[in-house]
Amino acid sequence: MESRLTLPDGARLAHDTTGAATGSEGPLAVYAHGMSLSRRVETGMDLYSWDAVAALPGMRLVRYDARGHGESTGGADPAGYTFGHFADDLLALLDRLSPGRPVTGMGSSLGSATVLTAAVREPARFDRLVLLIPPTAWETRVAQADLYRKLADAAERGGPELLARALAATPVPASLTGAPGYPARSLGVHREALPSLLRGAARSDLPAREEIARLTRPTLILTWADDPGHPVSTAEQLAELLPGARLHVSADAAAIRTWGDRVAEFLAG
């Protein structure tokens, strides 16, 4: 079931609901995708599947396109593409989907930063967190931010095609060798939003460690090895900061393909 939410600044978020209890008042999990992807692009990558989550008894699973991605709209101001602004969008979506009940917040890469930032701001909105491939943070964020600024300049000079070629030339992490859909064959971000998205990411970082440590929600953290853009060090630090968090590091594509089942087991428990 496809729907759209108009945000206070006029941007519109496209989202869909699947699951055993579509349209009911059952448990709700909301998933945010990674940077420059979309629901369609991420599905096409076929790294992991959410079928097991959607099949949980009574479950409703919502996936949405972040602003400036996929079927959602977005402006050209880099301030609209920071972690904080993406978190505002997620909280606005929760106002519509589940105003009176907490939800499971799930996200990958940029999506995990979105969920974590939103949970720090309004922890009562979430009952559990699922963080996939958390991005660079704190000490490792400086070099990544510099890379994003350079990529933004390249995107303005040569458009998404130049950026796509640059990303395609980036070495594939050993853990993703043999994954047929990685890297993504196309970008899910709108052409005109791409430089702003990269500059917004360069301005962003995860919340401070002491803020994250105050979160008490059960958390599952899944990441893969050998990826400097999603270093294991971030996942390990989050696992240490978040009370009772579970961490799993996958060493190969076969292990990554089990993530949907791992998440379903976590939610069922």
N, C-alpha and C positions, 0 to 999 in steps of 0.2 A: 504494500500500500504506500504510494508516493504522496508526500505532503510537502508544503513549503511554509516557512515561518519568516515573516518580515521583521527585521531587527530595528531598533530605534533609529539607526542611521540610514535606514532604507535598504540595506543589503538583505537578500533573501536566502535562507538556508534550505536546501532541498534535502529531505530525509525520507527513509522508508522503514517500515516495520515488518518484521517477519517473526516466525516462531509459532510454538504450539498454541499460544494464547493471544494471537493477534486480535486487537480490538477489545481485549478484556482488561481487568484490573490486576493481572498477575504480576509477578516480579519483572522488573525492567532493567535491562542492561543497555547502555548507550556507548557506542564505539566511534572513536575519532581516528581517521586515517593519518598517514604520514605526509610530510611536506612534499609538495609538487605532485602528489598523487590524487586519487579520487576513489569513490566507491567502485566505479567501473574499472579503472586502471588497476587498482589493487586486486580486484577479483581476477583480472586477466593475468596477473603475476603468478597466481596459484601457488603461493608459498605456504599458506595455511588456509583452512576452511573454518567457517563459523557454523557449519551444519550441526555439529554436536551441541553447541550452545543453544541454537534455535530450537533444538529438539527436546530440551529439558522441560519437564512437566510444568505447565503454566507460564513458561518463559515468553517474554516479549523482547526481541532484539531490535534496536534502532541503530542504523548506520546513517551518517549524514556526510555531505560534502562540505568541507570548511569553506569559509568565504573566499571568493576568488578561484575556487576549484570546482571542477565537474559541472553540475547543474546549478550550483549556487552562484550568486552574484557577489561583487565586491568592488571597492573603489581602487584608487591608485596611490593612496597615502600610505607610506611604510608604517605609520603608527597603527594602522588597522591590521597589521600582520605580525604584531608582537605576541609573545606567549600570553601576556595579560589580556590582550584584546580577544584572542581566540578563546580564552577562558570565559570572558564576558559572554561571548556567543554561546558557549556550551551552557552556561547557567541560564541564559535566556531561553534556550531550547528546553531545559528542564522545567522552567516555569510553565511551559505549555504542556509538556508530556507528563510530568509528575509533580505538581505543585505542592502536594502534601505528604509525599512519601519519598524516602531516600532511594537512590538507584545505585546499581553497580556501574562505576565509571571505568571504561576500557579505552586504551589508546595505544597507538604505535608511533614511535619517533616523535614528530611534532605532536601527534595526538596524545602520547603519554605525557609530554610537557603540558599540554592543554589540560588534561585531566588532573594532574598533580597540582598545577597552579590553581585550578578551580577548587580543588579539595582543601587546599590551604586557606583559601579565602572563605569558603562556606563548607566546613567539614560535615555539617549535619545533612547536607544534600546527598551524601554518599554513604552506602553501607559497606561496600567493598571496592577495592581498586585492582585493576589488572593493567600493568605497565609493560609494554613490549618495546624492546630495543630503545631504552631511554637514551636521549642524545647527549652530546658533550655538555658538561656543566662545570661551573666554578673554574678551577685552574685550567681545565682542558678547553674551556669555552673561548679563550682569547684567540688562539690560533684558528679555531673554526670560524669565529666571527670575521676574522681577516679574510679567510677564504670566501665567505659569503659575499663580502663587499666586492672582491675581485670578480666573482661569478656574476654579481649584479651588473657590473660594468660591462662584462662580456655579453650578457643578455641584452643590454641596451644597444651594443654595437651590432650584434649578429642575430638577435632574436632567440627564441627557444631552440631553433635548429642547431645553432652553435653550442648552446648549453647542453643539448642532448648529446651532441658528438663528444663534448668534453666529458660528460658523465659516462658515456659508453667506453671511453678510453681509460677510465679509472679502474685500477686493478680490482678484481672481484675478491672479496674475503675468502679465505680457504674454506670457511664453514659453509659458504654458499656455492662452492664449486659443484656443478651438476644441477643446480636449480634452474630449470629452463626459462622461467619468467623473470630472472634477475640478471642485470638491472632491467627496470621497466622499459618496454619498447616505445612508450609514448609518455608525455607529461599530462597530468590532469589539471595543472594550473592554467588559468587563462593567460594568453599571450601578453596582454597589456599589464597584468598584475605581477608577472614574474620578477622584474627588478625590485618592485616594492616588497614582495614576499621575501626575497633574499636579504634586503636591507632591514626589514622588520626582524628577521631571524638573527641578524648580526647585532641588533640592539637587545636581544633577549637572553635570559638565563633562567635556570630553574630557581624556585624560591630558596631563600637562605636555609642552610642546614638546620638551624634551630627551629625554624617554622615547620619544616618537614617532620622533625622529630616529635612534634606535638600531635601529629596525626596518629590515631589509634585504630584505624580501620584495617581489617585483614587485607593483606596485599599480596598478590602474586606478581613476580617480576620474571620475565622471560627475555633472554637476549642471546645473540650469537657471538661467536668469537672472531677476533682478528679484523674488526671493523673500526678504524679510527674515528669515523663519524658517529659511531654508537659504541663507545668503548666499554668494555666489561667493568672498568673502574667506576663508571657512573652507577651501573646496576649494583655493584658490590657496596658502594657507599649508601645507596638508597636502602638496600637490605639491612645494613647496619643501623641506619637511622630510624627506620619504620619498625615499631615493635611487632614482633611475630611475623614479619614478612618472610615469604618463601622465594627463593631465587633458584632459577635453573638456567644454566648456560649450555647452549647447543653447539656441538662441534661440527655438525654436518647437516646437509639439506634434509636427510631422512629424519633427523631429530626435530628439525624445525617444522616439518609437516605434522608432527604430533601436537603442536601447540594448541590447536582447536580442542582436541580431546583433553589436554591438560587444563585448559581454562574451564571446560565443562565440568571436569571432576572437581576443580576448586569451587566453582559456583554451587555445585550439587552438595558439597560438604558444608 
